[in-house]
Amino acid sequence: MKKSGWFALIAILSFSILIRTIPLYDFTLWGMDCGEYLYYTHRLVENGRIYGSIDGWGTAYPFFPGMFILGGSFHLLTGTDLIISTTFIPVLISGFSPLFVFLIVHKLMDDWRPAILSTFFFAALPPIIYSYSQPRPETIGFFLMALILALNVTLLKEHKKKVAGLMVFSVISLVVTHHLSMYFFLLMLLGGLFVSRLWRNREWELDKDRTILYILFTLMTLIYWVYFAGPFGGNRLEGALVFPSYSILAVPFLVLIVIELLVRVRRNHEFYVPINFHKQDYRSFLRFVAIMAIIVVPIFIHIAFTGMPVKDIRLGTALFFYSPIIALSAFGVPTRKVIKALQEGPSIIGWLAFILISLGIGALFNSNSLLGIRHATFLLFVVSIFFGIGLFYFLMMFNPADEKIKTVALSLAIFLLVASVVPASFPSQERAGGYTEGVESEDMETVFWLKSSTTGKIGTDHRMSAAAFSVGNKNLTWTEGEEMYFSSNLSIALLDLKENNVSYIAWDEEMLEGTATDPGQNPKPLNQDLKDGYEENLYRVYGSEECDVYLTRGTLSDRKF
C-alpha cells in the first residue's frame, strides 16, 4: 500500500475516534442508559463480583458484564475516575472499528483504494457515529463482532489454528458482553456459510472449517444464554419461542441439516438463479438504482411521517437529513458484478441477505427484539463494504484510463459525506424529534442534591432517572405514570403522583422540549399548563437555571389528593 493509503487510513481512524468522543466532552453522561452501566460498573468494582444485587431496572445487565469488567479494570489499573473509564474507554476502542472494514475489503479486492472508500463511508455514517459514541455494551459488542468477522475473512484460511483460537477468545468476550451483537454475528456467519455452500458446485475447505466454528460458537452462546444469563434465557428466549429455553440448543443442528438438504438439491439439479450479474454498463447501473429507489424511497418517506414500526417513534422531516446516505449507497450497485467472482464474495452476499431476512421477519411479526432500528448499524457495516467496491468500479467503468477524473470524483464523494452527512451525526433536540441523550453538569448537580437531600420515589424522565439511579440508587418512576408528565388536567396529574407514590417530581430544560419516560417512546413536550399548575400548587425545594425539583407531599396540594 502506498504512503498516501497509510495516511488516509490513519486519518480515517483518527477522525472516527475524535467525532465519536465529542459528546463525551459536552456531557457528564452521554447515552440514555449510561447511568445503569455506570451503576453496575461501580457495583462490580465495589463488591469484586459480577453478579451483585440486581436493583433498579435492566435486570439482565449483570449477566452480560463485559463492558463493566473493561471499565472497572481500567479504573483499578490506572486510577482513572470511574465515570471516565466507563464512558471513554468503550468509545475509544470502538473508534477503531473502521479498521476491520478496511481489512475485509482489502482482502476481498487486494487493492487499498476501494478499501479506503469503504472505510471512510463507514466511519462517516451518522447512525454509526451516533450509536457508538454512546458507552454501552453494544459499542464494545459491535467492535468484537467486526473483529471476529475480519479474522474470519482475512486470516482463517492461512492461519487456521492460531486464528481459530483468537476467534474463540473473542467470541467468549462477545458472548458475555452483548447478546444482540452476538445474534448478528451468528446470523452473518450462518448467512455466509449458507450462500457460500449453495453458490459453489463442490465443497470448499473453508466452509467445512466455518461449519465447525458455527456449531461451536452457537452452542457456546446458547448454553450461556440458557444456563448462565438467567433472566435473559428465562424471559426473552422462552417469551419469544413459547417453549422451554433449553430446546434452543437443537437449533444449530436443525439449521445445518436444512442447509445440507438444500445444497444437495441445488448441486444435483444444477439449479441457477436466472439473473445476469455480469452485465455492467450505464443502463444496467441506472436500472438497478431505479429499482432500489422504487423500493427504498417510499419506505423512507413512510417511516419519516408515520413513525418507526412497533415503537411508533416519529422523527419527521429530520430523517431527510440522512438522505445523502441513500443516494451514496446507490454506488454499491456495481458490486453485484465484482463480488460474484471473488472467492469470499458469496460469504459477503450471505451477510447482507441474512440481515435483510432478519429485518423482514422483524417487520412481519412486529417483533420488539428484531426492531428495524436495531438492524441499522449491522446492515450499514455490510453496505459499507459494498459501497467502496461499487464506487471504485463505477469510476473504473466511467473512465478507467483517466486518473485525474477518478481523483476528482473520489474527492467529490468524500466532500458529500463530510459536508452533508457528518453534521447530521449529532442533531439538535429539535431536529432529532425531541430526543436528547445527554446529562449535563448542571443536571448532575441536581442528581447529587437528590441523593443527599431526599428520600422516597422521584418522578423524572428516563435519561435523568438513569443518572439518579447511577449515583444514588434512587427509587424512580421512569416507566410509571403518564398523567404526571403530560396531562392537561392538574387534578389527574396530582392523583397520578399519589397513586405511584411519588415524593418528588423533577425536570430540566431538555424535558420541557421533549420528555421520554420510556426509551421506545416518542418524546413529548412537558405540558405548559401542567408545569404552571405544579409551580402554583407544589413547593419548589430545588431550583437552578437548568433544573427544578418539587415536593409533592406536605404542601398546599395536600387538599387535592
Summary of the structure (lengths in Angstrom):
residues: 561
radius of gyration: 25.5
end to end distance: 73.9
largest distance: 84.4
contacts: 1876
relative contact order: 0.10
helix: 69%
strand: 5%
